[in-house]
Amino acid sequence: MRLFVVVFILLLSAGAAQADPISGLLIGVLGLTGTAAKIFAVGFSLVASVGLSLLAQALAPKPDEPGIKIPGTSVGEDQPQSFMLGAFATGGHLVYRNSHGSAGGAPRAFLTHVIEVSDIPGVTLEGLIINDRLADIGEAAHPDYGLPLTNLVGAGSVVRAWVKFYDGTQTTADAHLVSAYGTRDAGYQWTTDHVGTGLAYAVLTFQYDREAFQSVPTSTFILGGIPLYDPRRDSTVGGDGAHRWGDASTYQPSGNPAVQVYNIKRGIIMPTGEVYGGQIDADDVPLANAVAGMNICDALIGDRPQFRSGLEVRVSQDQPSDVIERILRGSLGQIAEIGGIWRTRFGAPAAPVYGFSDDDISISDGQSFEPIKGLEATFNGISGTYVEPADLWQPRGTAPLFNATWEAEDGNRRLVADVKFETVTSRAQAEQVQAALIADERRQRQHSFVLPPEAQILDPLDDVQWNSPINGYVDKDFECASVTFRASTGMVVVNLIERDPDDYDWTPAQDRPAPAPYTPLAPLPQQSVPGWQVAGTAITDGAGAARRPAIRLSWNGAGQDDLDLLRWQVRVAATEVVVAHGVASVEDGQIEVSDGILPATGYEARAQFIVDRPKLWTGWLGAVTPDVRLGSVDIGDAVIRSANIGLAEITTANIADATITSAKIAGGIESDNYTPGPDGSGWAIYRGGFAQFGTLALRENAATFVASVQRASYDTTAVWVDILSVSVPAFPGASLTAMVSALMSTVPRQSGDGTFFYTYGAFRVLVNGVVRFARSSDDGSGSGVYAVASVASGSNTITVQAQWQGDSPVGLNYPRITELSIVGILSKR
């Protein structure tokens, strides 16, 4: 016999002075047992609520707003341990952030986030939300970064994000993190000691790309819950399966509310050895009652289980009793304890276990009857809020329920209760539960009286049937809100609350379809240059005569309010070699390119806006230049005599004297520094086929283009960093001029009080390590060509460095250096 019966017999044998009535056997038993002492804090507030209507119980606490507990990913050292019961979502806790590698000329181009998601192992990654957008997780894993997030792409539709997940059972540190960050400065390292034993965590890698990410990415993880013990899967206690209490390796994740409550009552073991929950002995959680509740929760309504539960538990903030209350609220559940024995009920009341009539009620004891509640405790309508996965695990309201008949009964008032179902992630379940709550709420009758000793079989939450001609009851169902035994007489004091199983009826036809998946803001389309056209044209002089072939590039520059510049390229159609490129003002609408353009030649050109958002190059459009060649007007006033071309040697002096004879050209041509012989210099070509090319030398009073390099864009950093360099060969007696062209951006930001701060891009030019020139976007537009004074020729290196200046930038919004080019010119005067 159970403990309360033993106590009852002992008290019956006591003397009259010792056998005072026990008004609360529960408290007496709790004071006697060690097990009760363990569970007291967990269960006392739960037992105190038994006897209220289900709606009153749901409204009694101050529930949290449904949804993810802490928006975004938490940081800092003061965050509590946490774990997931059932499927739910969390921002996790950022434990490490760093960057490494380079790509496209950008240093430290790969951003790494290590985010802890569970302090108990065994959770599974079911989905991932990046920047409020559900990520598509691919299958072909990167060897270092893990699975690709295939819908997070940048320029050229190339993947720019990856995820790697560890479920807490790992025994070694992540090899790539150790390789990338193992030798960083102290405090910034990821070493072989960083295993994270027992902790589930994710490694997110983002490649720098302005088109994919305009700020530091945010992340939310959709997880399957921790593995839980289910006695129905334990063959040693009458179930079927390999589950064994105390061996977490045999457990499986479960969203069953009754399974979750059972595990909390018996205690969930943390990897640190601490126990979350009651540590209640198995004998004090009757298996038959627990399994019945689990089966009720698993019962199908259509193709869905009747009740499921999911939530994140924050260990030091969420008391086990509070967590149990939240789970029960979303699954029509109740819990009660008597004599150290815990019982639960889910869904509709069970079949009656005891029947009685008016004749069975003690007439020598008082009775109480509460037929109607006060208006302040009366409700005739209900609305609810639950967690909707289709809304990225944010709260969503249910369809409210109103009843005109009930409103008329309450004086034509609409009295609406609002219930928060923090653990419910199904609209159908939330609306099923709220319908039962409001129907049960209208059952207002409550009775208290004394029954004979035969009623000692009753426990709280048991269902009874009462035939009462006095009250007009025929087999009417009531639930035992409390049961107290009188030691002196064996009589049983019961408090009954009206229940009706019909209030809990729900059919698949009543389930509304799940909401459509969350539709995020559509990504910005890749922007191309509108009205792009390419045409052959000619540069004319003041008289209107065509003097040089050119390519006209044109576009629609009107209405492009936030666009300032575009870049363009021109290539030879036959070879696809780019021969010209540059930057133009968008509002100008056109530009004519003549440098390096040949007559009667096919060219193609394309363009792209310079902007930090998705963009496209235009297609290559073709055109043929007009056959405009050099004429006599291009030579100047000189007279070229055809008779002399075959005889005279072409020299610098002759050109200067404007006398060019033809004789020598008819036989051959030579450079002005030509010296015959194997070690000779200069060059010569003769009509008979002889040709000699000697050592290259600079001509007097001339300039020779010897080196150039051009790249697209570079981010600035807080210190001067090399971003581009070019080496120039040595020529004795020559001098070097370095010419640098670049655009520099300025990044504004606004503080909370409306004040604007600015961060400026800046670059400087060094020749052989000596700073020769510096410029910042704070100085002006930052566009143009800037020459560094000539220096003596030698094996020279021209280097450009960049940094940001002014106020500190935020996140990834650093000023940039764009359209950067270096030209080194050697000359001999």
C-alpha positions in Angstrom: 0.0 0.0 0.0 1.2 3.5 -0.7 2.7 5.8 1.9 -0.4 7.8 2.6 -2.3 4.6 3.6 0.5 3.6 6.0 0.3 7.0 7.6 -3.5 6.7 7.8 -3.3 3.4 9.7 -0.7 4.7 12.1 -2.9 7.6 12.9 -5.9 5.5 13.4 -4.1 3.6 16.2 -3.2 6.8 18.0 -5.0 8.1 21.1 -7.7 10.7 20.9 -5.4 13.5 22.0 -2.9 12.5 19.3 -5.4 11.9 16.5 -6.1 15.5 15.5 -7.6 15.9 12.0 -5.0 16.3 9.3 -6.1 19.1 7.1 -3.3 18.7 4.7 -1.7 15.3 4.5 0.5 16.5 1.6 2.5 18.8 3.8 2.9 16.2 6.5 4.2 13.6 4.0 6.6 16.2 2.4 8.1 16.8 5.8 8.8 13.0 6.3 10.7 12.0 3.2 14.0 12.9 1.7 12.6 12.5 -1.8 9.9 15.0 -1.0 12.5 17.5 0.1 14.1 17.3 -3.3 10.9 17.8 -5.2 9.3 20.4 -3.0 10.6 23.4 -4.8 9.8 21.9 -8.1 6.3 20.8 -7.4 4.7 23.0 -4.7 3.5 25.8 -7.0 2.1 23.2 -9.4 0.1 21.4 -6.7 -1.3 24.7 -5.5 -2.9 25.4 -8.9 -4.8 22.2 -9.1 -8.5 22.9 -8.7 -8.6 26.0 -10.9 -10.1 25.8 -14.4 -7.6 25.0 -17.1 -7.9 28.5 -18.4 -7.3 30.0 -15.0 -4.2 27.9 -14.7 -3.0 29.1 -18.1 -3.5 32.7 -17.1 -2.2 32.4 -13.5 1.5 32.8 -14.3 3.0 35.6 -16.3 4.2 33.7 -19.3 6.9 34.8 -21.6 6.2 36.0 -25.1 6.4 33.0 -27.4 9.3 32.7 -29.7 13.1 32.8 -29.5 14.1 33.9 -26.0 16.9 36.3 -26.9 16.7 37.8 -30.4 19.9 37.2 -32.2 23.1 35.6 -30.9 24.1 36.4 -27.3 27.7 37.4 -26.4 29.6 37.8 -23.1 30.5 35.6 -20.2 27.3 35.9 -18.1 25.0 33.8 -20.3 23.3 30.8 -18.6 23.7 27.2 -19.8 20.9 26.2 -22.1 19.5 23.2 -23.9 16.5 22.4 -26.2 13.5 20.3 -25.4 11.8 19.3 -28.6 12.4 21.1 -31.9 13.0 24.8 -31.4 15.2 27.7 -32.6 17.9 29.7 -30.8 20.3 32.4 -31.7 23.0 30.6 -29.7 25.9 32.1 -27.9 28.9 33.6 -29.7 32.1 32.1 -28.2 34.7 33.0 -30.8 34.9 35.4 -33.8 38.0 36.0 -36.1 38.9 36.3 -39.7 41.6 34.8 -41.9 42.8 34.3 -45.5 42.4 36.5 -48.6 40.3 36.5 -51.7 40.1 38.8 -54.6 42.8 41.0 -53.2 40.9 41.5 -49.9 42.9 40.6 -46.8 41.3 38.5 -44.0 38.4 37.8 -46.3 36.9 34.9 -44.4 34.9 35.7 -41.2 34.5 32.9 -38.7 31.7 32.7 -36.1 31.8 29.9 -33.5 28.4 29.7 -31.8 27.4 27.4 -29.0 23.8 26.2 -29.3 23.4 23.6 -26.5 25.1 22.7 -23.2 23.8 19.1 -23.5 25.0 16.9 -26.4 22.9 15.1 -29.0 21.0 18.0 -30.6 20.7 18.0 -34.4 20.8 20.9 -36.8 17.5 21.0 -38.6 17.8 24.4 -40.3 19.6 27.7 -40.3 18.4 31.3 -40.7 20.9 33.9 -41.9 19.9 37.6 -41.9 16.2 36.7 -41.5 16.4 34.4 -44.5 16.1 30.6 -44.4 19.4 29.2 -45.7 19.5 26.3 -48.2 22.0 23.9 -46.8 23.8 22.0 -49.6 25.3 18.5 -49.5 28.8 18.8 -51.0 30.9 19.8 -48.0 33.9 22.1 -48.3 37.0 20.4 -46.8 37.5 23.3 -44.4 34.2 25.2 -44.0 31.6 22.4 -44.1 28.3 22.4 -45.9 27.5 25.3 -48.3 24.6 27.7 -47.8 23.7 27.6 -51.5 21.3 30.6 -51.5 23.9 33.0 -49.9 25.8 34.0 -53.0 27.7 37.0 -54.1 29.1 38.2 -57.4 28.8 35.6 -60.1 26.4 33.6 -58.0 29.3 32.0 -56.1 28.6 30.6 -52.6 29.8 32.9 -49.8 28.7 31.1 -46.6 29.2 27.6 -45.0 28.2 25.8 -41.8 29.9 23.0 -39.9 28.0 21.5 -36.9 29.2 19.5 -33.9 26.6 17.8 -31.7 28.6 17.7 -28.5 30.0 14.2 -28.9 33.2 15.4 -30.6 36.5 14.4 -29.0 38.9 16.7 -30.9 39.1 20.3 -31.8 38.0 21.5 -35.3 41.1 21.0 -37.5 40.5 24.0 -39.7 40.1 26.4 -36.8 43.3 25.2 -35.3 45.1 25.6 -38.6 43.7 29.1 -39.3 43.8 30.5 -35.7 46.1 28.3 -33.7 49.1 30.7 -33.9 47.3 34.0 -33.4 48.1 36.2 -30.5 47.3 35.0 -27.0 43.6 35.4 -26.3 42.7 35.1 -30.0 43.8 31.5 -30.6 41.9 28.4 -31.3 44.0 25.5 -30.2 43.7 21.7 -29.9 42.4 22.2 -26.4 39.2 23.9 -27.8 37.3 20.6 -28.1 34.0 21.7 -26.5 33.4 18.4 -24.9 29.6 18.0 -24.3 28.8 21.2 -26.0 27.0 21.4 -29.3 28.3 24.2 -31.5 28.3 25.5 -35.1 31.1 27.1 -37.1 29.9 29.6 -39.6 32.2 30.9 -42.3 31.4 34.0 -44.4 33.5 35.1 -47.4 33.7 38.9 -47.7 31.4 40.0 -50.5 29.6 43.4 -50.5 26.9 41.9 -52.7 26.1 39.1 -50.3 26.5 40.9 -47.0 26.1 44.6 -46.3 26.8 44.1 -42.5 27.9 41.4 -40.1 25.6 38.4 -40.7 23.1 37.3 -38.0 22.2 33.7 -37.4 19.4 31.6 -35.9 19.7 27.8 -35.5 16.7 25.4 -35.8 17.5 22.4 -33.7 16.1 19.0 -32.8 15.9 18.6 -29.0 18.3 16.8 -26.7 17.9 13.0 -26.4 15.3 12.0 -23.7 14.4 8.8 -21.9 11.1 7.3 -23.0 10.1 4.3 -20.9 7.9 3.0 -23.8 11.2 2.3 -25.5 12.8 0.5 -22.6 12.3 -3.3 -22.7 13.4 -3.6 -19.1 10.3 -1.8 -17.8 7.8 -3.3 -20.1 8.5 -1.2 -23.2 10.1 -2.1 -26.5 13.5 -0.8 -27.2 17.1 -0.1 -26.0 16.4 3.0 -23.9 17.9 2.6 -20.4 17.5 5.2 -17.6 20.8 6.8 -16.8 22.5 5.9 -20.1 22.0 9.0 -22.3 23.6 7.2 -25.3 20.5 5.1 -25.6 18.1 8.1 -25.6 16.4 9.8 -28.6 15.1 13.3 -29.1 11.4 13.7 -28.3 8.8 16.5 -28.7 6.3 14.6 -26.7 5.2 16.8 -23.7 4.6 13.9 -21.4 8.1 12.5 -22.1 9.6 15.9 -21.5 7.8 16.4 -18.1 8.8 12.8 -17.1 12.5 13.6 -17.7 12.4 16.9 -15.9 10.7 15.3 -12.8 13.3 12.5 -12.7 16.2 14.9 -13.6 18.1 15.8 -16.7 21.9 15.3 -16.2 24.2 18.1 -17.5 27.7 17.2 -18.9 29.1 19.0 -15.8 27.3 16.4 -13.5 24.6 18.8 -12.3 21.0 17.7 -12.5 18.2 19.9 -13.9 14.9 18.9 -12.4 13.5 17.0 -9.5 15.6 13.8 -9.1 12.4 12.0 -8.2 12.7 8.2 -7.9 11.1 6.1 -10.5 8.7 4.6 -8.0 7.3 8.1 -7.3 6.4 8.7 -10.9 4.0 5.8 -11.7 4.9 4.3 -15.0 1.3 3.5 -16.0 0.2 7.1 -15.5 3.3 8.5 -17.3 2.9 6.1 -20.3 -0.8 6.9 -20.6 0.0 10.6 -20.9 2.7 9.9 -23.5 0.3 7.8 -25.6 -2.4 10.5 -25.4 0.1 13.1 -26.7 1.1 10.8 -29.5 -2.5 10.1 -30.6 -3.0 11.2 -34.1 -5.4 13.9 -35.2 -5.3 13.4 -39.0 -1.6 13.1 -39.7 -0.3 15.1 -36.8 0.4 14.0 -33.2 -2.2 15.6 -30.8 0.4 17.4 -28.7 4.0 18.4 -29.3 6.2 20.8 -27.3 9.4 22.7 -28.1 11.4 25.3 -26.1 14.8 26.4 -25.1 15.6 26.0 -21.4 18.0 28.5 -19.8 19.2 26.6 -16.8 19.8 29.3 -14.2 16.8 31.4 -15.3 14.1 28.8 -15.9 13.0 26.9 -12.8 11.9 23.3 -13.6 8.5 24.0 -12.2 8.1 27.0 -14.6 9.2 24.9 -17.6 6.7 22.1 -16.7 3.9 24.7 -16.4 4.7 26.0 -19.9 4.7 22.5 -21.4 1.4 21.7 -19.7 -0.2 24.9 -20.8 0.2 24.0 -24.5 -0.9 20.4 -24.1 -4.0 20.5 -21.9 -1.9 19.0 -19.2 -2.2 19.0 -15.4 0.1 17.7 -12.7 -0.6 16.7 -9.0 1.3 15.1 -6.1 0.0 13.3 -3.1 2.1 11.4 -0.6 5.2 11.9 -2.7 3.6 10.3 -5.8 3.4 12.4 -8.9 0.6 12.1 -11.5 -0.1 13.9 -14.7 -3.1 14.1 -17.1 -3.0 15.3 -20.7 -6.0 16.1 -23.0 -9.5 15.1 -22.1 -10.4 13.7 -18.6 -9.9 10.0 -18.3 -12.8 7.5 -17.8 -14.4 7.8 -14.3 -12.8 5.6 -11.6 -15.6 6.1 -9.0 -19.3 6.8 -9.1 -21.6 8.0 -6.3 -25.0 9.6 -5.6 -26.4 12.1 -3.2 -27.0 9.3 -0.7 -23.2 8.7 -0.4 -22.4 12.2 0.7 -22.0 12.8 4.4 -24.8 14.9 5.7 -23.1 15.5 9.1 -20.3 17.5 7.4 -20.6 20.8 5.6 -20.9 21.2 1.9 -20.0 24.0 -0.4 -21.1 24.8 -3.9 -19.8 27.5 -6.2 -22.1 27.7 -9.2 -21.1 31.0 -10.8 -17.8 32.9 -10.8 -17.5 36.6 -10.4 -17.4 38.7 -13.5 -13.7 39.6 -13.0 -12.9 35.8 -13.4 -15.3 35.1 -16.2 -14.4 34.8 -19.9 -16.5 34.1 -23.0 -13.9 34.4 -25.7 -10.3 33.5 -26.2 -7.3 34.4 -28.3 -3.8 32.9 -28.3 -0.2 33.3 -29.4 2.1 30.5 -30.4 5.5 30.0 -32.1 5.2 29.7 -35.9 8.2 28.1 -37.7 7.0 29.5 -41.0 7.5 33.0 -39.5 11.1 32.1 -38.6 10.1 31.0 -35.1 8.5 34.2 -34.1 5.1 34.6 -32.4 1.9 34.4 -34.4 -1.7 34.9 -33.2 -4.4 32.2 -33.4 -7.8 32.8 -34.8 -9.8 34.2 -31.8 -12.9 32.4 -30.7 -16.1 34.3 -29.8 -19.6 33.0 -28.8 -22.6 35.2 -29.0 -24.6 33.0 -26.6 -22.0 33.2 -23.9 -21.7 36.9 -24.4 -25.5 37.3 -23.9 -25.3 35.2 -20.7 -22.6 37.7 -19.4 -24.7 40.8 -20.0 -23.7 41.3 -23.6 -20.1 41.7 -22.7 -17.2 40.3 -24.7 -14.7 39.1 -22.1 -11.6 37.7 -23.9 -8.7 35.8 -22.4 -5.4 36.0 -24.1 -3.2 32.9 -23.6 0.5 32.6 -24.6 1.5 29.1 -25.7 5.3 29.4 -25.5 6.0 25.8 -26.3 3.5 25.2 -29.1 4.8 25.4 -32.7 1.7 24.3 -34.5 -1.3 26.5 -35.3 -3.6 23.5 -35.4 -2.5 22.4 -31.9 -2.7 26.0 -30.5 -6.3 26.4 -31.8 -7.3 23.0 -30.5 -6.0 23.8 -27.0 -7.6 27.3 -26.9 -11.0 25.8 -27.9 -10.8 23.3 -25.1 -9.7 26.0 -22.6 -12.7 28.3 -23.2 -15.2 25.5 -23.4 -13.9 24.1 -20.0 -13.9 27.7 -18.6 -17.7 27.9 -19.1 -18.1 24.8 -16.8 -18.3 26.8 -13.6 -19.7 24.4 -11.0 -17.4 23.4 -8.1 -18.4 21.3 -5.1 -16.7 20.3 -1.8 -18.1 17.6 0.5 -17.2 14.4 2.4 -17.4 10.9 0.9 -17.2 7.5 2.6 -13.9 5.5 3.1 -14.6 3.7 -0.2 -13.5 6.9 -1.9 -9.9 6.4 -0.7 -9.1 5.1 -4.1 -9.3 8.6 -5.4 -6.3 10.7 -6.3 -6.2 14.3 -7.6 -7.0 14.5 -11.3 -9.2 11.3 -11.1 -12.6 11.6 -12.9 -15.8 10.7 -11.0 -19.4 10.4 -12.0 -22.2 11.9 -9.8 -25.9 11.1 -10.0 -27.7 13.9 -8.2 -31.5 14.5 -8.4 -31.0 17.4 -6.1 -28.7 19.2 -8.6 -30.2 17.6 -11.7 -27.1 15.6 -12.5 -27.2 12.4 -14.4 -23.8 10.6 -14.6 -22.2 14.0 -14.6 -18.4 14.1 -14.8 -16.3 15.9 -12.2 -12.6 16.0 -11.7 -10.9 15.6 -8.2 -9.2 18.9 -7.6 -8.0 17.8 -4.2 -8.4 14.7 -2.0 -7.9 14.7 1.8 -8.2 11.8 4.1 -9.5 12.1 7.7 -7.4 9.9 9.9 -10.0 9.6 12.7 -12.9 8.4 10.5 -11.4 7.3 7.2 -13.8 9.7 5.4 -12.5 11.5 2.3 -12.9 15.2 1.7 -13.0 16.0 -2.0 -13.1 19.2 -4.0 -14.6 18.6 -7.4 -14.6 20.8 -10.4 -16.9 20.3 -13.4 -15.4 18.7 -16.4 -17.0 17.4 -19.7 -15.0 15.2 -22.1 -17.0 16.7 -25.0 -15.3 20.0 -24.4 -12.1 18.4 -25.7 -13.4 16.9 -28.9 -11.4 18.0 -32.0 -11.4 16.5 -35.5 -8.9 16.8 -38.3 -11.5 18.8 -40.2 -11.1 21.6 -37.6 -7.3 21.9 -38.3 -6.6 24.9 -40.3 -3.7 24.5 -42.8 -0.3 25.6 -41.6 0.6 29.2 -42.6 2.6 29.7 -45.8 6.3 29.9 -45.2 7.8 33.2 -44.3 8.6 35.2 -47.4 11.6 37.5 -46.7 12.2 40.7 -48.5 13.3 39.7 -52.0 17.1 40.1 -52.5 18.0 43.1 -54.5 18.2 42.2 -58.2 21.6 42.4 -59.9 21.6 45.9 -61.4 22.9 46.4 -64.9 23.6 49.6 -66.8 20.4 50.7 -68.6 20.5 51.9 -72.2 24.0 50.6 -72.9 25.2 51.3 -76.5 28.5 51.1 -78.3 29.2 52.9 -81.6 32.2 53.7 -83.8 32.9 57.4 -84.2 35.7 59.9 -84.9 37.3 62.7 -83.0 37.0 65.9 -85.1 39.0 69.1 -85.1 37.7 72.7 -84.9 37.0 72.6 -88.6 34.9 69.4 -88.3 37.5 67.2 -90.0 37.8 63.6 -88.6 41.2 63.2 -87.0 41.2 60.0 -84.9 39.0 56.9 -84.7 37.1 56.4 -81.4 34.5 54.3 -79.7 31.4 56.1 -78.2 30.0 54.4 -75.1 26.6 55.7 -74.0 24.0 54.8 -71.4 20.9 56.2 -69.7 22.3 58.4 -66.9 19.0 60.0 -65.9 17.3 59.0 -62.7 20.2 57.2 -61.2 20.2 59.2 -58.0 22.3 57.0 -55.8 24.8 56.0 -58.5 27.9 58.2 -59.2 30.3 56.1 -61.2 30.5 53.2 -63.6 33.5 51.3 -64.9 33.9 50.4 -68.6 36.1 48.1 -70.6 36.9 48.0 -74.4 38.4 44.9 -76.1 39.4 44.0 -79.6 36.6 41.8 -81.0 38.9 39.4 -82.8 41.3 38.7 -79.9 39.1 39.6 -76.9 42.1 41.4 -75.4 41.1 44.4 -73.3 42.9 47.5 -74.7 41.2 50.3 -72.7 39.4 50.7 -69.4 38.3 53.4 -67.1 35.7 55.1 -64.9 33.0 57.6 -66.0 30.4 59.7 -64.3 27.0 58.1 -64.5 25.2 61.4 -65.0 27.3 62.2 -68.1 25.5 59.5 -70.1 28.4 58.9 -72.6 32.1 58.9 -73.1 34.3 58.7 -76.2 37.4 56.5 -76.1 40.2 57.2 -78.5 43.5 56.3 -76.7 44.8 53.0 -78.2 41.9 52.8 -80.7 42.8 51.8 -84.3 41.0 52.7 -87.5 38.7 50.2 -89.3 38.8 47.7 -86.4 36.1 45.8 -84.6 35.8 46.5 -80.8 33.5 45.4 -78.0 32.7 47.2 -74.8 30.8 46.6 -71.5 30.1 48.5 -68.3 29.2 48.0 -64.7 28.0 50.4 -62.0 30.4 51.0 -59.0 28.0 50.3 -56.1 28.0 48.1 -53.0 25.0 46.0 -53.9 24.4 43.2 -56.5 25.3 44.3 -59.9 26.0 42.9 -63.4 28.3 43.7 -66.2 26.4 44.5 -69.4 26.9 42.2 -72.3 29.7 42.9 -74.7 28.3 45.1 -77.5 30.3 45.5 -80.7 31.1 48.3 -83.1 33.6 49.0 -85.9 35.7 52.2 -85.9 35.8 54.4 -89.0 38.8 54.3 -91.3 40.3 57.5 -90.0 44.1 57.6 -90.4 47.0 60.1 -90.0 47.1 62.8 -92.7 49.5 65.5 -93.7 48.0 67.8 -91.2 49.1 65.5 -88.4 52.8 65.9 -89.5 52.7 69.7 -89.1 54.1 72.2 -91.6 57.0 70.0 -92.7 57.5 69.0 -96.3 57.9 65.3 -97.1 59.6 64.8 -100.4 59.0 61.4 -102.0 62.3 61.7 -103.9 64.3 61.7 -100.7 62.6 58.8 -98.9 64.6 56.2 -100.8 68.0 57.9 -100.3 68.2 59.7 -97.0 68.8 58.3 -93.5 66.0 59.2 -91.1 67.6 60.9 -88.1 66.4 62.9 -85.2 68.0 65.9 -86.8 66.2 65.3 -90.1 62.9 65.0 -88.3 63.6 68.2 -86.4 64.6 69.9 -89.7 61.4 68.6 -91.3 63.4 67.0 -94.1 62.8 63.3 -94.5 64.4 61.6 -97.6 63.2 58.4 -99.1 66.4 56.7 -100.2 67.2 55.1 -96.9 63.6 53.9 -96.2 63.7 52.3 -99.6 66.7 50.3 -98.5 66.1 50.0 -94.8 65.5 51.8 -91.5 67.6 52.1 -88.3 67.2 53.5 -84.8 69.2 56.5 -83.9 71.5 54.6 -81.6 72.1 51.6 -83.9 75.5 50.1 -83.6 76.2 47.0 -85.8 77.7 43.9 -84.4 76.9 41.1 -81.9 77.1 43.4 -79.0 75.6 46.4 -80.7 72.7 48.5 -79.6 69.6 49.7 -81.2 67.9 48.1 -84.1 68.0 48.0 -88.0 65.8 46.4 -90.7 66.8 46.3 -94.4 65.0 45.6 -97.6 67.1 42.6 -98.3 65.9 40.8 -95.2 68.6 41.7 -92.7 67.5 42.7 -89.3 69.3 43.3 -86.0 67.9 44.1 -82.6 70.4 45.2 -79.9 70.2 46.1 -76.3 67.2 48.4 -75.4 68.3 51.9 -74.4 66.3 55.0 -73.7 66.4 57.7 -76.3 67.4 61.2 -75.4 64.4 63.6 -74.8 61.9 60.7 -74.8 59.9 58.8 -72.4 59.4 55.0 -72.3 56.4 53.3 -70.6 57.9 50.4 -68.7 55.5 49.1 -66.1 51.8 49.4 -65.0 49.3 47.4 -63.0 45.6 47.9 -62.2 43.2 46.2 -59.8 39.6 46.8 -58.8 38.9 47.5 -55.2 40.5 47.2 -51.8 39.2 47.6 -48.2 41.0 49.9 -45.8 42.2 49.0 -42.4 43.1 50.9 -39.2 46.8 50.8 -40.2 48.7 51.4 -43.4 48.7 48.1 -45.4 50.3 47.3 -48.8 47.6 46.8 -51.4 49.4 47.1 -54.7 53.0 47.3 -56.0 54.9 47.3 -59.3 58.6 46.8 -59.9 60.5 48.9 -62.5 63.8 47.7 -64.1 67.0 49.7 -63.9 68.3 51.9 -66.8 71.5 53.8 -66.3 71.1 57.5 -66.5 67.3 57.4 -66.5 64.9 58.9 -64.0 61.6 57.4 -62.7 58.2 59.0 -62.4 55.5 57.1 -60.6 51.8 58.0 -61.5 49.0 56.7 -59.3 45.3 56.9 -60.0 42.6 56.0 -57.5 39.1 56.7 -56.1 38.6 56.9 -52.4 35.2 56.5 -50.6 33.9 58.1 -47.4 31.7 56.1 -44.9 29.2 58.1 -42.8 27.5 56.8 -39.7 24.9 58.4 -37.3 25.0 58.2 -33.5 21.9 57.9 -31.4 21.7 61.7 -30.9 21.8 62.3 -34.6 25.4 63.4 -34.9 27.2 62.2 -38.0 30.7 60.8 -38.0 32.8 60.1 -41.1 35.5 57.6 -41.9 37.8 58.5 -44.9 39.7 56.3 -47.3 43.3 57.2 -47.8 46.3 56.0 -49.8 50.0 56.9 -50.0 52.7 56.1 -52.5 56.2 54.8 -51.6 59.2 54.4 -53.9 61.7 52.0 -52.5 60.0 52.3 -49.1 60.1 56.1 -48.9 56.7 57.9 -48.7 56.5 60.3 -51.6 52.8 61.2 -51.7 49.6 60.7 -49.6 46.0 61.6 -50.2 42.7 61.1 -48.3 39.1 61.3 -49.4 38.8 64.1 -46.8 41.0 66.2 -49.1 38.5 66.1 -52.0 36.9 63.7 -54.4 39.8 61.3 -54.4 39.8 60.9 -58.2 42.5 61.9 -60.6 46.1 61.1 -61.4 48.9 62.0 -59.0 52.5 62.1 -60.0 55.4 61.5 -57.7 58.5 63.6 -58.4 61.2 61.8 -60.4 63.9 59.9 -58.6 67.1 58.3 -59.9 66.6 55.1 -61.8 67.5 51.8 -60.3 65.8 48.6 -59.4 62.7 50.5 -58.1 59.5 49.3 -56.4 56.5 51.5 -56.4 54.1 50.6 -53.6 50.6 51.9 -52.7 49.4 51.5 -49.1 45.8 52.1 -47.8 44.2 52.8 -44.5 41.1 54.5 -43.1 41.2 57.7 -41.2 38.8 59.7 -39.1 36.2 58.1 -36.9 36.2 54.3 -36.4 34.0 52.4 -38.8 31.3 50.0 -37.8 31.2 46.3 -38.7 32.2 45.6 -42.3 31.4 49.1 -43.5 35.0 50.2 -44.2 36.0 52.9 -46.8 37.4 51.5 -50.0 40.1 52.3 -52.5 38.8 51.6 -56.0 40.0 51.8 -59.6 43.5 51.9 -58.4 46.3 51.8 -60.9 50.1 52.4 -60.9 52.1 53.6 -63.9 56.0 53.7 -63.8 57.6 55.8 -66.5 61.4 55.9 -67.1 62.8 58.8 -69.1 66.2 60.1 -70.2 66.5 63.9 -70.8 
